[in-house]
């Protein structure tokens, strides 16, 4: 989508820039492309770091690994392709959500065993 917008802007501006100087449309286009590329790489790397933190937390909690072991394992994750890394990160999010829901259900079960008199609907938080 953003590429189409950039192409439309360039199609409108380039003739005006060409009237000023013959090289100006190419310099403007190249500069815009460089800025777009730098921004894309920055946001991709930042997202990869967020995913890596989620994986480290998951490995620490579920596998009983130390933080150093989990970080070493995640370094290998960073060598995956972008698509594989995103799939793994989404599975991590699902695992964390599932664990949170299971913990909430266990808490509800414990409360009901204690007989606090509340119904299940009172314990369940809406999403």
FIKEGU-481052 format. One line per 10 residues: for each residue x, y, z of C-alpha. Coordinates in Angstrom, 1 decimal. Layout:
REM residues N
X,Y,Z ~ ...
***
This chain:
REM residues 127
0.0,0.0,0.0 ~ 2.7,2.5,0.9 ~ 4.6,1.7,-2.3 ~ 1.5,2.7,-4.3 ~ 1.2,5.9,-2.5 ~ 4.8,6.7,-3.0 ~ 4.5,5.9,-6.8 ~ 1.4,8.2,-7.0 ~ 3.2,11.1,-5.3 ~ 6.2,10.6,-7.5
4.1,10.5,-10.6 ~ 2.5,13.9,-9.6 ~ 5.7,15.6,-8.5 ~ 8.3,14.3,-11.0 ~ 7.2,16.5,-14.0 ~ 7.5,19.6,-11.8 ~ 10.9,18.5,-10.5 ~ 12.0,17.7,-14.1 ~ 11.2,21.3,-15.1 ~ 13.5,22.6,-12.4
16.4,20.3,-13.1 ~ 16.7,17.1,-15.1 ~ 18.3,15.1,-12.3 ~ 16.0,16.3,-9.5 ~ 13.3,13.6,-10.0 ~ 15.8,10.8,-9.8 ~ 17.5,12.3,-6.7 ~ 14.2,12.8,-5.0 ~ 13.1,9.3,-5.8 ~ 16.4,7.8,-4.7
16.3,9.7,-1.4 ~ 12.7,8.7,-0.8 ~ 13.6,5.0,-1.5 ~ 16.6,5.2,0.9 ~ 14.4,6.7,3.7 ~ 11.7,4.1,3.1 ~ 14.3,1.2,3.3 ~ 16.0,2.5,6.4 ~ 12.6,2.9,8.1 ~ 11.5,-0.6,7.0
14.8,-2.2,8.3 ~ 14.5,-0.3,11.6 ~ 10.9,-1.4,12.3 ~ 11.6,-4.9,11.2 ~ 14.6,-5.2,13.6 ~ 12.6,-3.6,16.5 ~ 9.8,-6.1,15.9 ~ 12.3,-9.0,15.9 ~ 13.7,-7.8,19.3 ~ 10.2,-7.8,20.8
9.7,-11.3,19.4 ~ 13.0,-12.4,20.9 ~ 12.1,-11.1,24.4 ~ 8.8,-13.0,24.2 ~ 10.6,-16.2,23.2 ~ 13.2,-15.8,26.1 ~ 10.3,-15.4,28.6 ~ 8.5,-18.4,27.2 ~ 11.6,-20.7,27.3 ~ 12.4,-19.5,30.9
8.8,-20.3,32.1 ~ 8.0,-23.5,30.3 ~ 11.3,-25.2,29.7 ~ 12.9,-24.2,33.0 ~ 16.0,-22.8,31.2 ~ 18.2,-20.1,32.6 ~ 18.0,-16.7,30.9 ~ 21.4,-17.2,29.3 ~ 20.4,-20.6,27.8 ~ 17.2,-19.1,26.5
19.0,-16.1,24.9 ~ 21.4,-18.4,23.2 ~ 18.6,-20.5,21.8 ~ 16.8,-17.3,20.6 ~ 20.0,-16.2,18.8 ~ 19.5,-19.2,16.6 ~ 15.9,-18.0,16.1 ~ 17.2,-14.7,14.7 ~ 18.9,-16.6,11.9 ~ 15.5,-17.8,10.6
13.8,-16.3,7.7 ~ 11.4,-13.4,8.5 ~ 8.3,-15.6,7.8 ~ 9.5,-18.4,10.0 ~ 10.4,-16.0,12.7 ~ 7.0,-14.4,12.6 ~ 5.3,-17.8,12.7 ~ 7.3,-18.7,15.8 ~ 6.5,-15.4,17.5 ~ 2.8,-15.8,16.8
2.9,-19.3,18.3 ~ 4.7,-17.8,21.4 ~ 1.9,-15.3,21.8 ~ -0.7,-18.0,21.6 ~ 1.1,-20.1,24.2 ~ 1.3,-17.1,26.5 ~ -2.4,-16.4,26.1 ~ -3.3,-20.0,26.6 ~ -1.2,-20.1,29.8 ~ -2.9,-17.0,31.1
-6.3,-18.4,30.5 ~ -5.5,-21.7,32.1 ~ -4.2,-19.9,35.1 ~ -7.4,-17.9,35.3 ~ -9.5,-21.0,35.1 ~ -7.4,-22.7,37.8 ~ -8.0,-19.6,40.0 ~ -11.7,-19.8,39.3 ~ -11.7,-23.5,40.2 ~ -9.9,-22.8,43.5
-12.3,-20.0,44.3 ~ -15.3,-22.2,43.6 ~ -13.9,-25.0,45.8 ~ -13.5,-22.5,48.6 ~ -17.2,-21.7,48.2 ~ -17.1,-17.9,47.8 ~ -20.6,-18.0,46.4 ~ -19.9,-16.3,43.1 ~ -20.8,-17.6,39.8 ~ -18.4,-18.4,37.0
-19.5,-15.4,35.0 ~ -18.3,-13.1,37.9 ~ -14.8,-14.5,37.5 ~ -14.4,-14.4,33.8 ~ -13.0,-11.2,32.4 ~ -14.2,-10.1,29.0 ~ -11.7,-10.1,26.2
***
